[in-house]
Amino acid sequence: MTRLLIINLFISLLWPTLNGDYSLGALFTGFLLGFVVLAIVRRSYGKFFFYATGFLLYVLFAILQSNLKLAGLVLGTIFSPRKTLRPGIVAVPLTITDPFERTLLASIITLTPGTLSMDLHYRDGQDVLYVHSIDLHDVEAFRRDIKVNFEDRILYLRQLQIDLNEGALLQNTPEAANE
């Protein structure tokens, strides 16, 4: 995957040189051209890139949505003194085992307003991430939201990356060269 990204960046730098136009638009055009060529040659590269972009957009949307929800909660408690927030800490069992992916998940949760990743601990034979929420109504729904909306998407992105790397390994085998 890294090799394909480096090739894509090389094409984006080569394009302005071939055209004699060293503007930002020419670099962007070169990157898009390189992406299209590499996505045609290796479809898994295009799939990974589009899914990673979609995941980034989803995280940004979740942050915006949480900002609006948190603003509504705070304004609700200001204008309605009877309404109180119900903070709580939830233990979320993790399927993710890779340290980078755990860090990514914890960072996304912390970036989302109203939630905070507190600790990663081993409990009952499984890794558990402790997450604080500023207003917790349903513990199971909160746990399910984190697993479905973030953890499962990170796991799918990892699977795409593994498929992409395995495709690169299969192309470099002696059997593939003989065919």
Backbone torsions as a table, in degrees:
resi	resn	phi	psi	omega
1	MET	NA	-43.0	-179.8
2	THR	-64.3	-38.8	180.0
3	ARG	-62.8	-41.7	179.4
4	LEU	-66.4	-37.4	177.8
5	LEU	-66.1	-38.7	177.9
6	ILE	-65.5	-40.8	176.6
7	ILE	-62.2	-41.8	178.8
8	ASN	-62.5	-42.7	177.9
9	LEU	-66.3	-37.3	177.1
10	PHE	-62.5	-43.3	177.9
11	ILE	-63.1	-39.1	179.7
12	SER	-66.2	-29.1	176.1
13	LEU	-82.9	-29.1	-179.7
14	LEU	-74.3	-34.4	-176.9
15	TRP	-58.1	-49.9	177.9
16	PRO	-62.6	-32.8	179.1
17	THR	-65.5	-41.0	179.5
18	LEU	-69.2	-31.6	-178.2
19	ASN	-93.6	-16.0	-177.8
20	GLY	75.3	13.9	-179.9
21	ASP	-115.1	108.9	-175.4
22	TYR	-101.8	42.4	179.6
23	SER	-93.8	168.1	177.7
24	LEU	-64.2	-35.4	177.7
25	GLY	-63.3	-37.9	178.5
26	ALA	-67.8	-38.7	175.9
27	LEU	-62.4	-43.5	179.4
28	PHE	-64.4	-42.5	177.7
29	THR	-62.2	-41.0	177.2
30	GLY	-63.6	-39.4	178.0
31	PHE	-65.3	-44.4	178.4
32	LEU	-63.5	-41.3	178.1
33	LEU	-62.1	-45.8	177.6
34	GLY	-62.0	-39.9	178.8
35	PHE	-63.0	-44.8	-179.2
36	VAL	-62.6	-45.2	-179.3
37	VAL	-62.8	-47.2	-179.1
38	LEU	-68.3	-33.7	178.1
39	ALA	-69.4	-30.6	175.9
40	ILE	-71.6	-43.5	-179.1
41	VAL	-70.2	-45.0	-179.7
42	ARG	-125.8	95.5	-176.6
43	ARG	-59.9	-30.8	-179.4
44	SER	-65.4	-27.9	176.7
45	TYR	-66.0	-45.0	178.0
46	GLY	-64.0	-42.0	179.8
47	LYS	-63.7	-44.3	178.9
48	PHE	-62.7	-45.0	-178.1
49	PHE	-62.6	-45.4	179.8
50	PHE	-66.2	-40.5	179.5
51	TYR	-68.5	-39.4	178.0
52	ALA	-63.8	-39.6	177.0
53	THR	-65.7	-42.8	177.3
54	GLY	-62.2	-39.5	178.1
55	PHE	-64.4	-42.6	177.8
56	LEU	-61.4	-44.2	178.1
57	LEU	-64.0	-37.9	177.9
58	TYR	-63.9	-42.3	178.9
59	VAL	-63.1	-43.0	177.6
60	LEU	-62.4	-39.8	176.9
61	PHE	-64.7	-41.4	179.0
62	ALA	-64.2	-37.6	177.8
63	ILE	-66.0	-44.2	177.6
64	LEU	-62.5	-45.1	-179.7
65	GLN	-62.0	-42.3	178.7
66	SER	-67.3	-35.3	175.5
67	ASN	-59.6	-46.8	-179.8
68	LEU	-65.3	-41.2	178.8
69	LYS	-64.2	-43.4	179.8
70	LEU	-65.6	-40.1	176.9
71	ALA	-61.5	-41.3	177.1
72	GLY	-63.3	-40.1	178.7
73	LEU	-65.3	-44.8	-179.0
74	VAL	-65.5	-45.8	178.2
75	LEU	-64.5	-35.2	177.7
76	GLY	-63.8	-39.6	179.0
77	THR	-73.8	-27.5	178.2
78	ILE	-72.4	-46.7	-174.8
79	PHE	-87.6	-14.0	177.8
80	SER	-130.0	92.6	-175.1
81	PRO	-61.8	-21.9	179.8
82	ARG	-73.2	-24.3	-179.5
83	LYS	-79.8	127.4	179.5
84	THR	-123.7	152.8	176.3
85	LEU	-82.8	148.9	178.8
86	ARG	-117.7	83.0	179.5
87	PRO	-70.5	153.4	178.2
88	GLY	-163.8	162.7	178.0
89	ILE	-115.6	130.8	-176.4
90	VAL	-120.3	135.7	174.2
91	ALA	-90.2	118.4	-179.3
92	VAL	-108.3	110.6	177.3
93	PRO	-67.8	137.4	-174.4
94	LEU	-104.6	143.0	171.0
95	THR	-95.4	-27.7	-179.2
96	ILE	-65.8	134.4	178.9
97	THR	-115.2	-22.3	-177.2
98	ASP	-72.6	131.3	-179.3
99	PRO	-59.0	-39.7	179.2
100	PHE	-63.7	-42.6	-179.1
101	GLU	-67.8	-36.3	175.2
102	ARG	-63.3	-43.6	178.7
103	THR	-63.4	-40.7	177.5
104	LEU	-61.4	-46.9	179.0
105	LEU	-61.3	-47.0	-179.9
106	ALA	-63.4	-37.5	179.1
107	SER	-68.1	-41.6	178.9
108	ILE	-63.6	-42.0	178.8
109	ILE	-63.1	-42.2	-179.5
110	THR	-69.1	-34.9	178.0
111	LEU	-68.6	-23.9	180.0
112	THR	-78.3	116.3	-177.2
113	PRO	-57.8	138.9	178.9
114	GLY	95.4	-7.6	177.8
115	THR	-130.4	154.6	-178.9
116	LEU	-149.4	125.3	174.0
117	SER	-76.5	127.5	-173.8
118	MET	-106.0	-45.9	-173.6
119	ASP	-158.3	151.4	172.9
120	LEU	-115.8	124.1	-173.2
121	HIS	-140.4	154.3	176.9
122	TYR	-96.8	118.4	-176.7
123	ARG	-141.7	133.0	177.4
124	ASP	55.2	40.4	177.1
125	GLY	76.4	14.5	-177.8
126	GLN	-146.1	148.4	174.9
127	ASP	-74.2	137.6	-176.6
128	VAL	-130.5	133.0	175.5
129	LEU	-103.2	125.2	178.7
130	TYR	-92.2	125.7	-175.8
131	VAL	-124.1	131.2	175.9
132	HIS	-94.9	134.8	175.5
133	SER	-121.1	140.2	-177.4
134	ILE	-74.7	-26.5	178.9
135	ASP	-143.9	103.4	-173.1
136	LEU	-112.5	114.6	179.1
137	HIS	-97.2	-52.4	-174.9
138	ASP	-128.4	114.1	-175.7
139	VAL	-63.6	-46.2	-179.0
140	GLU	-64.0	-40.1	178.5
141	ALA	-65.8	-39.4	178.5
142	PHE	-63.1	-46.9	178.9
143	ARG	-61.0	-44.6	-179.6
144	ARG	-64.9	-39.8	178.3
145	ASP	-60.1	-44.1	179.8
146	ILE	-65.0	-44.0	-178.4
147	LYS	-67.3	-44.6	-176.4
148	VAL	-76.2	-46.8	-173.5
149	ASN	-76.7	-29.4	-176.6
150	PHE	-119.6	-55.1	-173.9
151	GLU	-64.1	-46.6	-179.5
152	ASP	-63.5	-36.1	178.4
153	ARG	-68.2	-38.5	176.8
154	ILE	-65.9	-41.2	178.0
155	LEU	-63.4	-39.4	178.6
156	TYR	-66.8	-40.4	177.1
157	LEU	-62.1	-39.2	177.1
158	ARG	-64.0	-41.8	179.4
159	GLN	-63.5	-39.7	176.1
160	LEU	-62.2	-39.0	179.4
161	GLN	-67.9	-39.2	177.6
162	ILE	-63.6	-44.3	178.2
163	ASP	-60.9	-40.4	179.4
164	LEU	-64.7	-43.8	179.7
165	ASN	-69.0	-38.0	178.2
166	GLU	-65.9	-36.7	176.5
167	GLY	-62.3	-38.4	178.2
168	ALA	-68.4	-37.2	179.0
169	LEU	-68.8	-39.3	179.7
170	LEU	-65.3	-33.3	179.8
171	GLN	-72.3	-21.8	-177.8
172	ASN	-96.0	6.1	-179.7
173	THR	-79.9	153.7	178.7
174	PRO	-61.5	-32.4	179.3
175	GLU	-64.3	-38.8	179.5
176	ALA	-69.3	-31.2	179.7
177	ALA	-72.4	-29.9	-179.3
178	ASN	-77.5	-18.8	-176.1
179	GLU	-80.3	NA	NA
